[in-house]
């Protein structure tokens, strides 16, 4: 069957009927030879990144870089990236393809929030990574995943405690908008989903939004974005000049500026308090 389709692409290419080919994060591990290796190819293959969470996590107790094996075999004529620094991330992972900086590729229009912000109500947008169940992680060989339930519970707890303390310190109301990375599925840990629902019920300033909410609107309507390392919403915020933090509650990740730049990386509740306070106080001074 693949030979049959290959013959079709050869014929289309010979007649110059293929204008371009686009692959994404979804199918870059399933590249077919016709995409890049036809003789006398008359079209280009582009890689459109709709996520930039490819940075390898390096831990303090095991400072060894591990590159996902498949990424070193990526083939394309051009990769669309969201920020110039990301070209260095790709090079660190063995990808030396030409890049071009474009706006974040999120598959919907950038509806920018132009409503005047309420200076008495500060808004922080938080992005977590819903953890998989222990059974699912074990079955798929990810029993040591950083994005486990314990880490994500600590992530949320630290943010809410810090925000609660800063409300008193800064004498203002702070609303926390939470968005899960993905729609809840059976493989996710049900205890974490229940935990978040309980947090929302007990905290009037915490609001959970739908997983398909427009990131452009959420982020441009916030004064600060907090993201689990190294998820993509931080780079969207950076594109719109909204302050963003990667927050590690475990204090286990070893970070180099080359990997997370230009996003501020924060470890531990005390440092999180300092960074959020500095950002919110700076925003007040600009009003």
C-alpha positions as CSV (number, residue, x, y, z in Angstrom):
1,X,0.0,0.0,0.0
2,X,2.8,2.4,0.9
3,X,4.5,1.7,-2.5
4,X,1.2,2.6,-4.2
5,X,1.0,5.9,-2.5
6,X,4.7,6.6,-3.1
7,X,4.1,6.2,-6.8
8,X,1.2,8.7,-6.6
9,X,3.5,11.3,-4.9
10,X,6.2,10.7,-7.6
11,X,3.7,11.3,-10.3
12,X,2.3,14.5,-8.6
13,X,5.8,15.8,-8.0
14,X,6.9,15.2,-11.6
15,X,3.9,17.2,-12.8
16,X,4.7,19.9,-10.2
17,X,1.3,19.5,-8.6
18,X,2.5,19.5,-5.0
19,X,2.8,23.1,-3.8
20,X,4.2,22.3,-0.3
21,X,4.0,19.7,2.4
22,X,3.5,20.6,6.1
23,X,4.1,18.4,9.1
24,X,3.5,19.2,12.7
25,X,4.3,17.9,16.2
26,X,1.7,15.2,15.7
27,X,3.2,13.5,12.7
28,X,6.9,14.3,12.6
29,X,7.7,10.8,13.8
30,X,5.9,9.3,10.8
31,X,7.6,11.0,8.0
32,X,7.6,9.2,4.6
33,X,10.5,9.3,2.3
34,X,8.6,11.3,-0.4
35,X,8.4,14.3,1.9
36,X,12.1,15.0,1.7
37,X,13.9,12.5,-0.5
38,X,12.3,12.4,-3.9
39,X,14.7,13.0,-6.8
40,X,14.0,16.3,-8.5
41,X,11.7,17.3,-5.7
42,X,9.7,20.5,-6.8
43,X,8.2,21.3,-3.4
44,X,9.4,22.0,0.2
45,X,8.4,20.3,3.4
46,X,7.8,22.6,6.4
47,X,7.6,21.8,10.1
48,X,4.9,23.8,11.9
49,X,5.5,23.7,15.7
50,X,2.3,24.1,17.6
51,X,4.2,23.3,20.8
52,X,7.7,24.0,21.9
53,X,7.8,21.7,25.0
54,X,10.8,19.8,23.6
55,X,13.4,21.0,26.1
56,X,15.1,18.1,27.9
57,X,14.7,18.1,31.6
58,X,18.0,17.8,33.5
59,X,17.9,17.0,37.2
60,X,20.3,18.1,39.9
61,X,20.8,14.6,41.2
62,X,21.3,13.2,37.7
63,X,22.7,16.0,35.4
64,X,22.6,14.1,32.2
65,X,20.9,15.4,29.0
66,X,18.6,12.9,27.4
67,X,17.4,13.7,23.9
68,X,14.3,12.0,22.6
69,X,15.7,9.6,20.0
70,X,13.2,10.4,17.2
71,X,13.9,14.1,17.1
72,X,17.4,13.6,15.8
73,X,15.9,12.0,12.6
74,X,13.7,15.0,11.9
75,X,13.8,16.0,8.2
76,X,12.4,19.2,6.8
77,X,13.4,22.2,4.7
78,X,12.3,24.7,7.2
79,X,10.9,24.8,10.8
80,X,8.6,27.5,12.0
81,X,9.6,28.5,15.5
82,X,8.1,31.0,17.9
83,X,11.3,32.7,19.2
84,X,14.8,33.0,17.9
85,X,16.3,31.3,21.0
86,X,14.6,28.0,20.1
87,X,16.9,27.4,17.2
88,X,19.7,26.8,19.9
89,X,17.4,24.3,21.7
90,X,17.0,22.4,18.4
91,X,20.7,22.4,17.8
92,X,21.3,21.0,21.3
93,X,19.1,18.1,20.3
94,X,20.9,17.5,17.1
95,X,18.5,19.2,14.7
96,X,20.3,21.6,12.3
97,X,17.4,22.5,10.0
98,X,16.9,26.1,8.8
99,X,14.3,28.0,11.0
100,X,12.1,31.0,10.7
101,X,10.5,32.9,13.6
102,X,6.7,33.2,13.3
103,X,3.9,34.0,15.7
104,X,2.8,31.1,17.9
105,X,1.0,28.5,15.9
106,X,-2.2,27.6,17.9
107,X,-4.7,26.8,15.1
108,X,-7.0,29.7,15.9
109,X,-7.0,33.4,15.4
110,X,-5.2,35.6,17.9
111,X,-8.2,37.4,19.5
112,X,-6.4,39.9,21.7
113,X,-8.0,41.0,25.0
114,X,-8.3,44.7,24.7
115,X,-10.6,45.3,27.7
116,X,-9.2,47.8,30.2
117,X,-7.8,45.8,33.2
118,X,-9.2,46.4,36.6
119,X,-6.3,47.8,38.7
120,X,-8.0,46.6,41.9
121,X,-8.2,43.0,40.6
122,X,-4.9,41.4,39.6
123,X,-5.1,38.4,37.3
124,X,-2.7,35.5,37.1
125,X,-3.1,32.8,34.5
126,X,-1.8,29.3,35.6
127,X,-1.2,26.4,33.2
128,X,-0.7,22.9,34.7
129,X,0.0,19.5,33.1
130,X,-2.7,17.1,34.2
131,X,-0.8,14.0,35.5
132,X,-1.4,10.5,34.2
133,X,-2.4,7.7,36.6
134,X,0.3,5.6,38.1
135,X,-1.0,2.6,36.2
136,X,-0.8,4.4,32.9
137,X,2.7,5.8,33.6
138,X,3.9,2.3,34.5
139,X,2.3,0.7,31.5
140,X,4.0,3.2,29.2
141,X,7.4,3.2,30.8
142,X,7.1,6.6,32.4
143,X,7.0,5.7,36.1
144,X,9.5,8.4,36.8
145,X,7.7,11.2,35.0
146,X,8.2,14.7,36.4
147,X,4.5,15.5,35.6
148,X,3.2,13.2,38.4
149,X,0.3,13.8,40.7
150,X,2.5,14.7,43.7
151,X,4.4,17.3,41.7
152,X,1.3,18.9,40.3
153,X,-0.5,19.0,43.6
154,X,2.5,20.8,45.1
155,X,2.6,23.1,42.1
156,X,-1.0,24.3,42.7
157,X,-0.6,24.4,46.4
158,X,2.5,26.6,46.3
159,X,0.9,29.0,43.8
160,X,-2.3,29.4,45.8
161,X,-0.4,29.9,49.1
162,X,1.8,32.5,47.6
163,X,-1.1,34.3,46.0
164,X,-3.0,34.3,49.3
165,X,-0.1,35.8,51.2
166,X,0.5,38.4,48.5
167,X,-3.1,39.5,48.6
168,X,-2.5,40.7,52.2
169,X,1.0,42.0,51.4
170,X,-0.1,44.0,48.4
171,X,-3.6,44.8,49.7
172,X,-5.3,43.8,46.5
173,X,-7.5,41.0,45.1
174,X,-5.8,38.4,42.9
175,X,-7.7,36.2,40.6
176,X,-6.1,32.9,39.5
177,X,-7.3,31.5,36.2
178,X,-6.3,27.8,35.8
179,X,-6.2,25.9,32.5
180,X,-5.4,22.3,32.1
181,X,-3.1,21.4,29.2
182,X,-5.5,18.7,27.8
183,X,-9.0,17.5,28.1
184,X,-9.4,15.0,30.9
185,X,-9.3,11.4,29.7
186,X,-9.4,8.0,31.4
187,X,-5.6,7.8,31.6
188,X,-5.4,10.9,33.7
189,X,-5.2,10.6,37.5
190,X,-8.8,11.0,38.7
191,X,-7.6,12.1,42.2
192,X,-5.9,15.1,40.7
193,X,-9.0,16.1,38.8
194,X,-11.0,15.9,42.0
195,X,-8.4,17.8,43.9
196,X,-8.5,20.7,41.5
197,X,-12.3,20.7,41.6
198,X,-12.3,20.9,45.4
199,X,-9.8,23.7,45.2
200,X,-12.0,25.7,42.9
201,X,-15.0,25.1,45.2
202,X,-13.2,26.3,48.3
203,X,-11.4,29.2,46.7
204,X,-13.6,32.0,45.2
205,X,-10.6,33.6,43.5
206,X,-9.6,30.4,41.6
207,X,-11.4,29.8,38.3
208,X,-11.0,26.8,36.1
209,X,-11.5,27.5,32.4
210,X,-12.2,25.1,29.5
211,X,-9.3,23.2,28.0
212,X,-10.1,24.6,24.5
213,X,-10.1,28.2,25.7
214,X,-8.3,30.7,23.5
215,X,-4.8,31.1,24.9
216,X,-4.4,34.4,23.2
217,X,-7.4,35.8,25.1
218,X,-6.4,34.2,28.4
219,X,-2.8,35.4,28.3
220,X,-3.3,38.9,27.0
221,X,-6.0,39.4,29.7
222,X,-3.5,38.5,32.5
223,X,-0.7,40.3,34.2
224,X,1.4,37.2,34.8
225,X,1.5,33.7,33.4
226,X,2.8,30.7,35.5
227,X,3.6,27.5,33.6
228,X,4.8,24.0,34.5
229,X,8.2,23.5,33.0
230,X,8.6,23.7,30.0
231,X,5.1,24.0,28.6
232,X,4.4,26.2,25.6
233,X,2.0,28.9,27.1
234,X,5.0,30.6,28.6
235,X,6.4,31.3,25.1
236,X,3.0,32.6,24.0
237,X,3.1,35.0,26.9
238,X,6.6,36.1,26.0
239,X,5.5,36.8,22.4
240,X,2.9,39.3,23.8
241,X,5.4,40.7,26.3
242,X,3.4,39.3,29.2
243,X,5.6,38.3,32.2
244,X,5.9,34.5,32.4
245,X,7.4,32.1,34.9
246,X,8.3,28.4,34.7
247,X,7.7,27.1,38.3
248,X,9.3,23.9,39.7
249,X,7.9,23.1,43.1
250,X,10.3,20.2,43.6
251,X,13.5,22.2,43.3
252,X,15.0,19.2,41.4
253,X,15.4,20.6,37.9
254,X,18.8,21.9,36.9
255,X,18.4,24.8,34.5
256,X,20.7,26.6,32.1
257,X,19.7,29.9,30.6
258,X,20.2,28.5,27.1
259,X,17.3,26.2,27.6
260,X,14.6,28.4,29.2
261,X,15.6,31.9,28.0
262,X,13.9,34.3,27.8
263,X,11.5,32.8,30.4
264,X,12.3,33.2,34.1
265,X,12.7,29.8,35.9
266,X,11.7,29.6,39.6
267,X,12.2,26.9,42.1
268,X,10.6,26.7,45.5
269,X,7.8,28.7,47.2
270,X,10.1,31.4,48.7
271,X,11.5,32.3,45.3
272,X,8.1,32.2,43.7
273,X,6.8,34.7,46.2
274,X,9.7,37.1,45.4
275,X,9.2,36.8,41.6
276,X,5.4,37.3,41.7
277,X,5.6,40.2,44.1
278,X,8.2,41.9,41.9
279,X,6.1,41.5,38.8
280,X,2.9,42.7,40.4
281,X,4.5,45.6,42.1
282,X,6.2,46.6,38.9
283,X,2.9,46.5,37.1
284,X,1.4,48.8,39.8
285,X,4.2,51.4,39.2
286,X,3.4,51.4,35.5
287,X,-0.4,52.1,36.0
